[in-house]
Amino acid sequence: MSALKKRFIIGCALAFLVLGVTRLISMLPYSHGRDVVVDALSFPGAIIAMIVYPEGVHTGQGSPTWGTFAAIANLAAYIIFWYCILTVIRRPRS
């Protein structure tokens, strides 16, 4: 398996892990700290979704898909993030 594929697969696994941890944190009892952490971890997807739905969930007929789009965008953002981190870590030292 090539190094690019391996980094991509590991990046996907880490991205799903981040989303799973975010979900587990959101199931904890209410606290301001919990909300801050969940909001921070969900921020990349929300920013990307704001490009497509500038009014957020109030975009008329587009509002039912805003949450789905934000979740997919969050997954994509974390895949790219982890892929870049793994690429920097695995870069050969010269």
N, C-alpha and C positions, 0 to 999 in steps of 0.2 A: 504494500500500500504506500502510495507516495506521501511525502511529508505534508503537502497541501491538504490532501484528503483527511489525513490523520488530525491535523489541526482543526479542520472544519468540523469533523465529527466530535472531537473533544469540546470545541466551542459550542456546538449545539447542545451537548450534554450539560455543560456548565450553565448555558442560558436557561435550559429547562429547570435546572437545579435552583437558579435564582428565582424563577417564577414560582416554583414549588415552595421555596422558603418564604417568599412574599405572601403566598396564599396561607401558609401555616401561621405566619405572624398576624395576618388579618383575622384569624380565627381566635386569637387570644382575647381575653376580656378587655373591655374598653379602657384605654388610657391615651393621654395626649401623646406620649412618646411612641406608642404603637402606631398611631395615625401619622406621625411625622415620618417614621421609618417606611411605612407602606407608601405614603405619598412620594417620598424620595425615590424609592425603587420603581414606582410606576411613572415617574416623571418623563423618561425618554419617550415612551409610547404616547403619552398625552401630548407632548410637543409635536411629534410627527402627525398625530391625528388632528391637531389644530390646523395644520396646513390644508388638509382635505376638508375638514369641517370647522371653519373659522368661528362659528357660533357655538361650538361644542355640542352638547346634547339638544340644544334648542334650534337645530338646523332644519326644522320642518320634517319632511319625509326621510331625511338622512339620519335622524336621531337614533332609530333602533339599531343601526349598524355602527354607531360611534364607538361603543364599548368593545365590540368585536375587532374593529379596525385598530383601536388603541392597544388591545392585547396582542394582536399580530405584529403591530409596529414595535411594541415593547420586546417581543421575542426576537424580531429581526435586529433591533438595536443591541440587544445583549449578545446575540450571535456575532455581530460585527465587533463589538467591544472585546469579547473573549478571544476571537480570532486574532485581532490586533495584538492583544496582550501576549498570547501564545507565540505569535510571530516575533515579537520583540524579545521574549525570553529565549526562544530557540535560535536566535540569530547567531551564526558562528562568530566567535571572537577572533579578531585578527591582530 
